């Protein structure tokens, strides 16, 4: 093996290492209940209390452009995922069940990013009957960049005023009572803030 081949092999190894630890950083399973403003270990608490950046993304099902600001006044569960991510695929039915249980009190919005194939995405949505999810396309990964998404799935709970109250990296059983109680805490916080204004 000559020097060029050796250098290429080293470069590929380093690139693979960076990509692996960027997208698969060993984020813990976040299935436990969280306190308001909680974040995953290793992220600063300040990251969980900031105004969520707006975005303009295409809805995969309708083709319409959607903005986060379209949901102002409602709590939003915003989940970033990828079609090649097994924990994401495991979490989608749970998010769909959560959307079914929302009864209009909050919105479940998913953002598929980090590359996707339309045929695979369409098959996923149809095969898994994801009827209670909004699926937005982050075609250039601009939303993922603006939200500093380091791994998928990453889910944020954004209050009715557009403030990020939770940030979780890793999958969670969103359809279960502890997750619904965490969402309810944000809804109640918004109700209290509205009363004091």
C-alpha positions as a Markdown table, in Angstrom:
| # | Residue | x | y | z |
|---|---|---|---|---|
| 1 | Unk | 0.0 | 0.0 | 0.0 |
| 2 | Unk | 1.4 | 3.4 | -1.0 |
| 3 | Unk | 1.3 | 6.6 | 1.0 |
| 4 | Unk | -1.7 | 8.0 | -0.9 |
| 5 | Unk | -3.8 | 4.9 | -0.1 |
| 6 | Unk | -2.7 | 5.0 | 3.5 |
| 7 | Unk | -3.7 | 8.6 | 3.9 |
| 8 | Unk | -7.0 | 8.0 | 2.2 |
| 9 | Unk | -7.7 | 5.1 | 4.5 |
| 10 | Unk | -6.9 | 7.2 | 7.6 |
| 11 | Unk | -9.1 | 10.1 | 6.3 |
| 12 | Unk | -12.0 | 7.7 | 5.8 |
| 13 | Unk | -11.5 | 6.3 | 9.3 |
| 14 | Unk | -11.4 | 9.7 | 10.9 |
| 15 | Unk | -14.5 | 10.9 | 8.9 |
| 16 | Unk | -16.4 | 7.7 | 9.9 |
| 17 | Unk | -15.4 | 8.2 | 13.5 |
| 18 | Unk | -16.7 | 11.8 | 13.5 |
| 19 | Unk | -20.0 | 10.9 | 11.7 |
| 20 | Unk | -20.6 | 8.0 | 14.1 |
| 21 | Unk | -20.1 | 10.0 | 17.3 |
| 22 | Unk | -22.0 | 13.0 | 15.8 |
| 23 | Unk | -25.1 | 11.0 | 15.1 |
| 24 | Unk | -24.8 | 8.1 | 17.6 |
| 25 | Unk | -23.4 | 9.8 | 20.7 |
| 26 | Unk | -24.8 | 7.3 | 23.1 |
| 27 | Unk | -27.7 | 9.5 | 24.3 |
| 28 | Unk | -29.5 | 7.8 | 27.2 |
| 29 | Unk | -33.0 | 6.5 | 27.0 |
| 30 | Unk | -35.1 | 9.4 | 28.2 |
| 31 | Unk | -38.1 | 7.4 | 29.3 |
| 32 | Unk | -38.3 | 8.9 | 32.8 |
| 33 | Unk | -40.3 | 12.0 | 33.9 |
| 34 | Unk | -38.5 | 15.3 | 33.6 |
| 35 | Unk | -38.6 | 18.6 | 35.5 |
| 36 | Unk | -39.4 | 21.8 | 33.6 |
| 37 | Unk | -36.3 | 23.0 | 31.9 |
| 38 | Unk | -34.7 | 19.5 | 32.1 |
| 39 | Unk | -32.2 | 18.5 | 29.5 |
| 40 | Unk | -30.2 | 15.4 | 28.8 |
| 41 | Unk | -26.9 | 14.9 | 30.7 |
| 42 | Unk | -24.0 | 16.8 | 29.2 |
| 43 | Unk | -26.2 | 19.7 | 27.9 |
| 44 | Unk | -26.4 | 22.9 | 29.8 |
| 45 | Unk | -29.7 | 23.7 | 31.5 |
| 46 | Unk | -29.7 | 27.1 | 29.7 |
| 47 | Unk | -30.2 | 25.2 | 26.4 |
| 48 | Unk | -33.7 | 24.1 | 27.6 |
| 49 | Unk | -35.1 | 27.6 | 28.2 |
| 50 | Unk | -34.8 | 29.6 | 25.0 |
| 51 | Unk | -37.1 | 30.9 | 22.3 |
| 52 | Unk | -37.5 | 28.2 | 19.7 |
| 53 | Unk | -36.3 | 29.4 | 16.3 |
| 54 | Unk | -39.0 | 29.7 | 13.6 |
| 55 | Unk | -38.8 | 27.6 | 10.5 |
| 56 | Unk | -40.5 | 27.3 | 7.1 |
| 57 | Unk | -40.7 | 23.6 | 6.1 |
| 58 | Unk | -42.9 | 21.6 | 3.6 |
| 59 | Unk | -45.5 | 19.3 | 5.0 |
| 60 | Unk | -44.8 | 15.9 | 3.5 |
| 61 | Unk | -48.5 | 14.9 | 3.5 |
| 62 | Unk | -50.1 | 18.1 | 2.1 |
| 63 | Unk | -47.2 | 19.9 | 0.4 |
| 64 | Unk | -48.1 | 23.1 | 2.3 |
| 65 | Unk | -45.4 | 25.3 | 3.9 |
| 66 | Unk | -45.6 | 25.2 | 7.7 |
| 67 | Unk | -43.9 | 27.5 | 10.2 |
| 68 | Unk | -43.5 | 26.9 | 13.9 |
| 69 | Unk | -45.2 | 30.3 | 14.4 |
| 70 | Unk | -48.3 | 28.7 | 12.9 |
| 71 | Unk | -48.7 | 26.9 | 16.2 |
| 72 | Unk | -48.4 | 29.9 | 18.4 |
| 73 | Unk | -50.8 | 29.6 | 21.4 |
| 74 | Unk | -50.4 | 25.8 | 21.5 |
| 75 | Unk | -47.9 | 23.5 | 23.1 |
| 76 | Unk | -45.8 | 21.7 | 20.4 |
| 77 | Unk | -44.0 | 18.5 | 20.7 |
| 78 | Unk | -41.3 | 18.8 | 18.1 |
| 79 | Unk | -39.3 | 15.7 | 17.2 |
| 80 | Unk | -36.3 | 15.5 | 14.9 |
| 81 | Unk | -35.7 | 12.1 | 13.3 |
| 82 | Unk | -34.3 | 10.3 | 10.3 |
| 83 | Unk | -35.5 | 7.4 | 8.2 |
| 84 | Unk | -32.3 | 5.4 | 8.8 |
| 85 | Unk | -32.5 | 5.7 | 12.6 |
| 86 | Unk | -33.9 | 2.6 | 14.4 |
| 87 | Unk | -34.7 | 4.4 | 17.7 |
| 88 | Unk | -36.5 | 7.1 | 15.7 |
| 89 | Unk | -38.6 | 4.4 | 13.9 |
| 90 | Unk | -39.4 | 2.8 | 17.2 |
| 91 | Unk | -40.5 | 6.1 | 18.6 |
| 92 | Unk | -42.8 | 7.2 | 15.7 |
| 93 | Unk | -45.8 | 5.0 | 16.7 |
| 94 | Unk | -45.6 | 6.3 | 20.3 |
| 95 | Unk | -45.6 | 9.9 | 19.0 |
| 96 | Unk | -48.5 | 9.0 | 16.8 |
| 97 | Unk | -50.4 | 7.6 | 19.8 |
| 98 | Unk | -49.6 | 10.8 | 21.6 |
| 99 | Unk | -51.0 | 12.8 | 18.8 |
| 100 | Unk | -54.2 | 10.8 | 18.9 |
| 101 | Unk | -54.5 | 11.5 | 22.6 |
| 102 | Unk | -53.9 | 15.2 | 22.3 |
| 103 | Unk | -57.6 | 16.2 | 21.8 |
| 104 | Unk | -56.4 | 19.5 | 20.4 |
| 105 | Unk | -54.6 | 20.6 | 23.6 |
| 106 | Unk | -51.2 | 20.3 | 21.9 |
| 107 | Unk | -49.6 | 19.5 | 18.5 |
| 108 | Unk | -47.2 | 16.7 | 17.6 |
| 109 | Unk | -44.9 | 17.8 | 14.8 |
| 110 | Unk | -42.1 | 15.7 | 13.5 |
| 111 | Unk | -39.2 | 16.9 | 11.3 |
| 112 | Unk | -37.4 | 14.4 | 9.1 |
| 113 | Unk | -33.9 | 15.5 | 8.4 |
| 114 | Unk | -30.4 | 14.2 | 7.8 |
| 115 | Unk | -31.3 | 12.8 | 4.4 |
| 116 | Unk | -34.3 | 10.8 | 3.4 |
| 117 | Unk | -35.8 | 9.0 | 0.5 |
| 118 | Unk | -39.4 | 10.0 | -0.4 |
| 119 | Unk | -40.4 | 6.4 | -1.3 |
| 120 | Unk | -39.1 | 5.1 | 2.0 |
| 121 | Unk | -40.7 | 8.0 | 3.9 |
| 122 | Unk | -44.0 | 7.4 | 2.2 |
| 123 | Unk | -43.9 | 3.7 | 2.9 |
| 124 | Unk | -43.1 | 4.4 | 6.6 |
| 125 | Unk | -46.0 | 6.8 | 7.0 |
| 126 | Unk | -48.4 | 4.4 | 5.3 |
| 127 | Unk | -47.2 | 1.1 | 6.7 |
| 128 | Unk | -47.2 | 2.5 | 10.3 |
| 129 | Unk | -50.4 | 4.4 | 9.8 |
| 130 | Unk | -49.0 | 7.6 | 11.2 |
| 131 | Unk | -52.2 | 9.5 | 10.8 |
| 132 | Unk | -51.9 | 11.7 | 13.9 |
| 133 | Unk | -48.5 | 13.3 | 13.1 |
| 134 | Unk | -47.5 | 16.3 | 11.1 |
| 135 | Unk | -44.4 | 15.3 | 9.1 |
| 136 | Unk | -42.2 | 18.2 | 7.9 |
| 137 | Unk | -39.3 | 17.9 | 5.5 |
| 138 | Unk | -36.0 | 19.5 | 6.5 |
| 139 | Unk | -34.5 | 19.2 | 3.0 |
| 140 | Unk | -31.3 | 21.2 | 3.7 |
| 141 | Unk | -31.1 | 20.4 | 7.4 |
| 142 | Unk | -31.5 | 24.1 | 8.2 |
| 143 | Unk | -34.0 | 23.5 | 11.0 |
| 144 | Unk | -31.8 | 20.8 | 12.5 |
| 145 | Unk | -28.9 | 23.2 | 12.4 |
| 146 | Unk | -30.9 | 26.1 | 13.9 |
| 147 | Unk | -32.0 | 23.8 | 16.8 |
| 148 | Unk | -28.4 | 22.4 | 17.2 |
| 149 | Unk | -29.6 | 18.8 | 16.7 |
| 150 | Unk | -26.6 | 16.6 | 17.5 |
| 151 | Unk | -28.3 | 13.2 | 17.4 |
| 152 | Unk | -31.7 | 11.7 | 16.5 |
| 153 | Unk | -34.2 | 11.3 | 17.8 |
| 154 | Unk | -34.2 | 14.6 | 19.6 |
| 155 | Unk | -37.5 | 15.9 | 20.9 |
| 156 | Unk | -38.4 | 19.3 | 22.3 |
| 157 | Unk | -41.5 | 20.4 | 24.2 |
| 158 | Unk | -42.2 | 24.1 | 23.2 |
| 159 | Unk | -44.7 | 26.0 | 25.3 |
| 160 | Unk | -47.5 | 28.2 | 23.8 |
| 161 | Unk | -45.3 | 31.2 | 23.9 |
| 162 | Unk | -42.6 | 29.5 | 21.8 |
| 163 | Unk | -40.2 | 28.8 | 24.7 |
| 164 | Unk | -38.4 | 25.4 | 24.7 |
| 165 | Unk | -39.2 | 23.8 | 28.1 |
| 166 | Unk | -37.8 | 20.3 | 27.5 |
| 167 | Unk | -35.1 | 18.9 | 25.3 |
| 168 | Unk | -34.5 | 15.2 | 25.1 |
| 169 | Unk | -32.0 | 13.2 | 23.0 |
| 170 | Unk | -33.0 | 9.6 | 22.7 |
| 171 | Unk | -36.3 | 7.8 | 22.4 |
| 172 | Unk | -39.1 | 8.0 | 24.9 |
| 173 | Unk | -42.4 | 6.2 | 25.3 |
| 174 | Unk | -44.4 | 9.3 | 24.5 |
| 175 | Unk | -47.8 | 7.6 | 24.7 |
| 176 | Unk | -47.3 | 6.6 | 28.4 |
| 177 | Unk | -48.7 | 8.6 | 31.3 |
| 178 | Unk | -45.4 | 10.0 | 32.6 |
| 179 | Unk | -44.8 | 11.7 | 29.2 |
| 180 | Unk | -48.3 | 13.0 | 29.0 |
| 181 | Unk | -48.0 | 14.4 | 32.6 |
| 182 | Unk | -44.8 | 16.3 | 31.5 |
| 183 | Unk | -46.7 | 17.8 | 28.6 |
| 184 | Unk | -49.6 | 18.6 | 30.9 |
| 185 | Unk | -47.1 | 20.5 | 33.2 |
| 186 | Unk | -46.2 | 22.8 | 30.3 |
| 187 | Unk | -49.9 | 23.3 | 29.4 |
| 188 | Unk | -50.6 | 24.2 | 33.1 |
| 189 | Unk | -47.6 | 26.5 | 33.2 |
| 190 | Unk | -48.9 | 28.4 | 30.2 |
| 191 | Unk | -52.4 | 28.6 | 31.8 |
| 192 | Unk | -50.8 | 30.1 | 35.0 |
| 193 | Unk | -48.8 | 32.6 | 33.0 |
| 194 | Unk | -51.9 | 33.7 | 31.1 |
| 195 | Unk | -53.8 | 34.2 | 34.4 |
| 196 | Unk | -51.1 | 36.5 | 35.8 |
| 197 | Unk | -50.8 | 38.6 | 32.7 |
